[in-house]
Every structure is written in structure tokens, then in C-alpha cells.
Amino acid sequence: MLAVFLLIPFLLIRFPLLSHFGKNALSRAAYFAPMEGNEKIAYVIYQISNLGLFLFSCLIGIKFDFSVLFYMGAAIYLLGLTLCAISMRDFARSHANGMNTKGLYRYSRNPMYMAYFIYFLGIALLTQSLTFFVILLIFQLSGHFIILAEERWCLAHFGNSYQNYKKQVRRYF
């Protein structure tokens, strides 16, 4: 079975379910903060690696060898899907000012990015593809620069509220 079928639940969570959780949540999730310098390069790399993850999933199959790696991959994949759904719900339920501090956002300032990584890591393990894993690492590393731009935007937009939030909540899990 091709790994592309593993993307279907993710896409259903990312688009229709997120829209269901909140009217403007989908457009808010698609917004990228203004980027500076190397962040612009990282953004291009992020988008290319994102596309790479999706396209490469069309070419590789799931290794149903029922090894420890397979079961770890299945568990991590399901955990990633669960975290995606929860983080999408929490993202859609922001404060009136648009800042998110509830649910998973109490533990991580970027639970969606973390959920994506865990989800795609599960696929990497299920397919046992080193190439997919390398693309995932590029995706995650470039995503860090996008997160830095988002944090700068949040600080400018939310001021002291975000500064206090940054002091209390880690960037990642």
C-alpha cells in the first residue's frame, strides 16, 4: 500500500475539521508572518520540503513487516494524528484577540508544528524510508525559522501578553 493513503486522515483534519472548529481558523493557519533575511530562504525550503513529503508519499510504500519499527511507526503516526486534531481544535479556539494559550498551547507555543513532525515521523518509520526522513528533517529545520518569524510577529502584535506567555511556555514540547 502506498504511503499517500496515510495522508488522507491528516488532510481531513487539516482542512475540513479545522474549518469546522472555527470560521476563520483555516485562513489564520495558512497565514505566514512576515519574514526577514534567511527566514525567506527557509520559507522556500519549508514549502519545497513540504511538497516533497507529499509527493514522495506517492512513490513509497508502507513496509508491513510487523517489526518493532512498524509498530513504533504506527503508534507515532496515530499519536501525530491525535495531536494534529487536538492542536487544530485548540488553535481554532483562540482568545478574542487571536492569541492561543489554552489546550496544548499551555505546554508548547507551537503544537501544530510539533504534531506535524510526529505525524510525518510515523510515516517515515512505517515506510522505513531514509529519504523521507531526511526530507522531514529539512522540513522541520526550515520550520524553525518560520517559527522565529511568527514569534517576532506575535511579540509585535500581542506585546506584553506574548512576552509573558513566552516566559511561561516552551517553544517546543
Order of alpha helices (4+ residues) and beta strands (2+ residues): alpha-alpha-alpha-alpha-alpha-alpha-alpha-alpha
